[in-house]
Structures are given as C-alpha cells and as structure tokens.
Amino acid sequence: MKKLKDILYKVAVESVHGSTDIAVNTLVFDSRKITDNDVFIAIKGVVTDGHQYIADVIEKGAIAIICEEVLSTIEQGITYIIVKDTKQALAIMADNFYDNPSQQLQLIGITGTNGKTTIATLLYNQFNNAGYKVGLLSTVKVLVNDTEFSATHTTPDSITINHYLRLMVDRGVTLCFMEVSSHGIHQKRTEGLHFTGGVFTNLSHDHLDYHNSFAEYRDVKKTFFDQLPKSAFALVNIDDKNGLIMLQNTEAKQFTYALKTVADYKAKIIENQLSGLLLNINNNEVWTKLIGTFNAYNILAIYATADLLGIESIENLRLLSELESVSGRFQYLISDGGITAIVDYAHTPDALKNVLETINAIRTHNEQVITVVGCGGDRDKTKRPKMAHIASQLSNQAIFTSDNPRTEDPETIIEEMEAGVEPQNFKKYLSIVDRRQAIKTASKLAEKGDILLIAGKGHETYQEINGVRTDFDDYKIIKETLKELQK
C-alpha cells in the first residue's frame, strides 16, 4: 500500500484536513466502486457531481477525500484534501500511484479529428513488425505487446491510462502509441503524463456538442502541444491550416509533414488505385496497401514518426509496404457478384467527404456509388445536414439511416440530416430507419461493378438504442448480405 503523501506529489493542494501520512489502498472516482482504505476523488462531471457522494463513500470505507470544496461536515479519522481541480489532481495522483510509468517508456500521442486510430494502430504494427516491444491505447483496443484488452473511450480515464502504462512497463514495453482526444485533453486525463512526441493529423467539424465553438475545439487540441516538454518532438500536418497553430507555443522540437506544402517530410501520390497507393516520400518510392489521399497523409505521418524514433529509412519504407488497413477504416471486400463494399468509420463531414472523394478518384464512372450513412444521437447536431449534403452530392444514391441513436428518436435525426440535401439531389436519396434494412436495400440496388460505402460505425460491433447495446457489425452484415444475394 502507498502513502497518501507520496501520491499527492506535484498536486496543487489548497488545504489539508487530517493526516497525509496514511497508507491507502487505491484511487477511485466512481462512488459505486469504493472499498476499505480507498481514496475517493470527487469529480464534477457533465451529468453528476462526485461531491454529492462523499458521505456515501465514507460509509463504504473511503479513508481520504479529494475535493474542490471545504465541506460543512468533517468526519473524524478521514483526511480531506482541497484542490482547485480534481480532474487534474486525479491525473497527477494516478501517475504517482503507478510509479510514473510514462517516464519509463516512450509515449507518443496522436491527436486531430481524423486519422488518430489508423496512425496509432499502424505505428503499433510498424514497430511490432520491426521487433520492438510496443503498446497501443486506441479507440478500438488496448494492446500490451500482443495481449489485447477492449477499449471504451478514445482517451481512457487517468487511472486506466496509468494502469495500462504500468502493465506495459512491467512487461518490457519500450514504446506506446496513444490516441489523444479533445475530450481527454479538456478533462485533464493526460495531465501528468510524459510524452516523447506528439502528432497532429488535421482539424475539422466534430464534437461541437461538447466544445462551444470550433475555436475552443482547436485550442483544446493545442494545449496538448503547449504542454510537451523540450525533450519531445511535435510533428504536424501543415497542409491543414491549424498545423502551424499547434506549434505556436510548444517547447518541443518542431517537425512538419505535407503533400501540398514544403515540409520536413514530403509525399507525392504517384498512383492511387483500389489496390493501393504508390507514393514518393522524401524522394523514395513505396507501394502501400492503403487507399486514398487521406491515407497518404496517414502513411506520411507514420513514416515521419518512425523516422523521428530512429527507424532507418529503407527499413521504414519496407515496413510501410507491409501494413494492412485498420479494422473499419476503408475496409473493403469484393463479392462474388463483383460488387465492392467499403466499411469506414467516417462520422464527420470531413471524413465522409475524404472517403467519397477517394472512391470517386479511383472509380471508372461506369458504376454507381451507393452510400449508407447515419448520424449518432446525443451528439453534435450541426453536422447532420452537412453529412447528408456530402453523401447525396458525392454518391449516385444515398441511404440515410440510424447510426447509434442513443436516447434520441432516430427518425428525428434523419429528418435533420435530410434538411441538408439540395433540391437537385432530392431524387438521389432514400431514408430507411432500420440500419440492417438500409444495408440490405443498398445491396439489392447494387449491380456488378458498383461500389457500396457503409459509413459511420466502422469497427464498432454494436448499435446503441435507448441505452441498450445490441450486436451490430457493419462489415459482417454487408458480407453476409452480399453472400445471400448471390444464392
């Protein structure tokens, strides 16, 4: 058991009531999980305030309380630590509790609207294939060497992050790639972590249900780079106008990558086909199995990061050529009937536009592009008409359907999408609330040579309706549906 005073190292404490020279069991911020001798950190969340449960957790056995308010009732034998920000305190305490694991390996954070999962996962694969002991903290999964754990958030809570980093260090991992979301940064989940490097992909319309404006969303991302140490590197995409903004106040060593602009790492697309990309990266050609301009950026970011971490250029290019697409990221199959189906996580206007422009760039235009797309419930409503506009504009046929409606009425979500369709595209879309039925309808409309895009859910294996998750895997469903139609 650790002493509370040691876990509080570097926490900005405003006042202390009781002793910090006490042994504690573990850190907990969920009042339902308290056991004897735990430290309870009272977090003010969007829905509930942990301060409301302080009396309850003391009754359950909590020995110390970390909170933002001086309480009217002070229980004897309980230590109360008053701090300005319990989210920040939790992150620093978690880092101390697990003996600062991020300082014992190289931790690389990848942030941006699109591309985080692909870059983080493929960097994991790149270094794993190169013989490194490597870890991954991503939307899709957590990997410690080759052991897989399920993931619940893009950026997990501070305790979970440090738990896995500790496990990685204990199992000999020397390098970890981590997706860093704007929610995670804003909620201080990455505070106290020591990053060896940070990568910025791009910034577009997303999470405006959470952030008040695009400027706030951008500035939250920027704080990640502001906090990088001098010893770290900051690698940014400067074809995105926000790339240079990320570098404005960072003390880290600065590097850039681009397809269109002069940069430290430069790529040019030589061939862009359904079978892959031929790229020229810093005057070296490489063939990759990934498809599309957006993946050219991802590949370039992977090459640049690997270079900065010391992989020699020829080996770097060889490893790039072996990489396969990530689950639910432009994952495609060709049916026996000659129909190409693509499953992609594109759930923002920019991501959907990128995928459809990629498809349109490599198609022959003798075929139809049929897009199935929905928008999530209880999330940013302003992107719904934009998603529908893009789908109907860039497809021959669009089908609007449910994504994860959550607690919203799926028909209302679809109506809000339909508002974005321009009059000339009215005949190009259908609305089918049931996602499975929408996928089946798209499959029946498709003929030999046509391209089906199933967008929005990607790697997810569930659909959430009114708080209930049921099994739902776009890739499995489209594969089974196309197989059935061939019978």
Secondary structure, 3 states (H helix, E strand, C coil): CEEHHHHCCCCCEEEEECCCCCEECCEECCHHHCCCCCEEECCECCCCEHHHHHHHHHHHCCCEEEECCCCCCCCCCCEEEEECCHHHHHHHHHHHHCCCHHHCCEEEEEECCCCHHHHHHHHHHHHHHCCCCEEEECCCEEEECCEEEECCCCCCCHHHHHHHHHHHHHCCCCEEEEECCHHHHHCCCCCCCCCCEEEECCCCCCCCCCCCCHHHHHHHHHHHHHCCCCCCEEEEECCCCCHHHHCCCCCCEEEEEECCCCCCEEEEEEEEECCEEEEEECCEEEEECCCCHHHHHHHHHHHHHHHHCCCCHHHHHHHHHHCCCCCCCCEEEECCCCCEEEEECCCCHHHHHHHHHHHHHHCCCCCCEEEEEEECCCCCHHHHHHHHHHHHHHCCEEEEEECCCECCCHHHHHHHHHCCCCHHHHHHEEECCCHHHHHHHHHHHCCCCCEEEEECCCCCCEEEECCEEEECCHHHHHHHHHHHHHC
